[in-house]
Amino acid sequence: MPRALTMIDLFAGCGGMSLGFEGEGYRSIMAVEFDAHAAATYVANRPHMEGKVFCQDIADVPTAEIPKADLVIGGPPCQGFSNLGSKDVNDPRNKLWKEYLRFVNEADPKVFVLENVDRFRRSSEFDLLLREADGGLLKNYVLEHALLVASDYGVAQRRPRTIVIGTRRDIVDEHPKMGPITPPKPTHARVPDLLGLKEWETVRSRIYDLPWDVQVTDLPTKEVKTIFDKPIPGPFTGLEIHVGRNPVPMSLQRYAHIHPGGGRHHLPDELLSPCWRNKPKGTTDVMGRMRWDAPSPTIRTEFFKPEKGRYLHPQWNPALHPRWNPDEPSNSVNRPITHLEAALLQDFPREYKWYGTKVSIARQIGNAVPVGLARAIAFHVKSELESRGH
Ligand SMILES: C[S@@+](CC[C@H](N)C(=O)[O-])C[C@H]1O[C@@H](n2cnc3c(N)ncnc32)[C@H](O)[C@@H]1O
């Protein structure tokens, strides 16, 4: 049996990225996450990580605690996108990047994999990173980057993400013809093809079999445990997080008007809010309804608020729809997706254990790297390392 590749997960959140890598046989040996609720979720699903999750600001983790590892995964949240952004490493916004570089230098991984929002590639932090690889603190690494969309890797969600892969220079130099590891090529597409691309996964494939009628609006009452010195309720799992909201009658009337793929632009005038009436263009996803047979849009941290995006459940009275298929049941589900539905669209397993409040669990889910995307990257990096004899 080959030894499992070890990894350190920085800014680990609830562990979406780690879970994808673990699915390909990697073993987490250290994680850093300063939000106690997310860190509690991370450990609850990995009992072997007890004592190895540093629930503190990354800047406060002593260098002596950083082990050697095969991989470093995760990346600092991107803070600024202004064109005025400073490229100065001493700019306070770049503090987290300095920390990231400190970890990479100390752990000396073969590869690091950094995930960030799509706009990261236009940020000053990204410039800083490229500059460090060009003779600076990352001079031992060769960087490759690309914009990956999760649905192109078998996730039922169109979530664009910047992925940067750094390969240690000695590994690149051993096999100059192979070059550095580049981000993986898509495995899925809207239209499958003869070359082996499979068809995109759909919302239906992930959430169709869950109960549509959700009356419960709160997480069940659980014992509050002290974890990382904080009182945190949990764990919640499976249908326990299949919780809805209590929309006011006006919201229900709005939801009823919106067909799959539609949004606030399809509301009759009397149901428009004044701000929508004054701003008839733009923000097409607001109050949007998902489609059963397409990937979902990006699941963000406030997926439970339809006014924030295309988060209405896809089931809508088909009798009202021009392309009604009479085989479909004709009831509508007039609510946003639940926490469980959001977690499944992020490719978490139903039995994942969650700690925290309703709001903090939503944040953990929305912040995560879709497990399937992480797994596709993990698979690719592992096979690329193997083909280079590592
Ligand atoms: C985008 S989320 C990471 C999601 C994670 N990779 C996953 O797949 O679940 C970024 C995380 O960084 C954490 N974070 C931000 N600043 C931090 C800091 N200074 N020290 C430690 N963690 C930090 C946040 O609490 C948040 O959970």
The ligand as an SDF file (V2000), in Angstrom:
LIG
                    3D

 27 29  0  0  0  0  0  0  0  0999 V2000
  -13.7860   30.3460    1.9770 C   0  0  0  0  0  0  0  0  0  0  0  0
  -13.7390   29.7620    3.5850 S   0  0  0  0  0  0  0  0  0  0  0  0
  -12.9110   28.2190    3.4200 C   0  0  0  0  0  0  0  0  0  0  0  0
  -13.7500   27.0790    3.0120 C   0  0  0  0  0  0  0  0  0  0  0  0
  -13.0400   25.7480    3.0380 C   0  0  0  0  0  0  0  0  0  0  0  0
  -11.8920   25.7090    2.1670 N   0  0  0  0  0  0  0  0  0  0  0  0
  -14.0020   24.6260    2.6850 C   0  0  0  0  0  0  0  0  0  0  0  0
  -13.8710   24.0470    1.6270 O   0  0  0  0  0  0  0  0  0  0  0  0
  -14.9010   24.3240    3.4810 O   0  0  0  0  0  0  0  0  0  0  0  0
  -12.4830   30.7400    4.3290 C   0  0  0  0  0  0  0  0  0  0  0  0
  -12.3060   30.4840    5.8150 C   0  0  0  0  0  0  0  0  0  0  0  0
  -11.1860   31.2400    6.2790 O   0  0  0  0  0  0  0  0  0  0  0  0
  -11.4150   31.5210    7.6530 C   0  0  0  0  0  0  0  0  0  0  0  0
  -10.4840   32.6030    8.0390 N   0  0  0  0  0  0  0  0  0  0  0  0
  -10.4980   33.8870    7.5930 C   0  0  0  0  0  0  0  0  0  0  0  0
   -9.4920   34.5870    8.1350 N   0  0  0  0  0  0  0  0  0  0  0  0
   -8.7970   33.7230    8.9420 C   0  0  0  0  0  0  0  0  0  0  0  0
   -7.6410   33.8690    9.7660 C   0  0  0  0  0  0  0  0  0  0  0  0
   -7.0180   35.0420    9.8960 N   0  0  0  0  0  0  0  0  0  0  0  0
   -7.2020   32.7980   10.4330 N   0  0  0  0  0  0  0  0  0  0  0  0
   -7.8390   31.5900   10.3300 C   0  0  0  0  0  0  0  0  0  0  0  0
   -8.9610   31.3980    9.5670 N   0  0  0  0  0  0  0  0  0  0  0  0
   -9.4270   32.4580    8.8750 C   0  0  0  0  0  0  0  0  0  0  0  0
  -12.8940   31.9020    7.6730 C   0  0  0  0  0  0  0  0  0  0  0  0
  -13.4580   31.7610    8.9600 O   0  0  0  0  0  0  0  0  0  0  0  0
  -13.4960   30.9430    6.6460 C   0  0  0  0  0  0  0  0  0  0  0  0
  -14.0600   29.8080    7.2630 O   0  0  0  0  0  0  0  0  0  0  0  0
  1  2  1  0
  2  3  1  0
  2 10  1  0
  3  4  1  0
  4  5  1  0
  5  6  1  0
  5  7  1  0
  7  8  2  0
  7  9  1  0
 10 11  1  0
 11 12  1  0
 11 26  1  0
 12 13  1  0
 13 14  1  0
 13 24  1  0
 14 15  1  0
 14 23  1  0
 15 16  2  0
 16 17  1  0
 17 18  1  0
 17 23  2  0
 18 19  1  0
 18 20  2  0
 20 21  1  0
 21 22  2  0
 22 23  1  0
 24 25  1  0
 24 26  1  0
 26 27  1  0
M  CHG  2   2   1   9  -1
M  END
$$$$
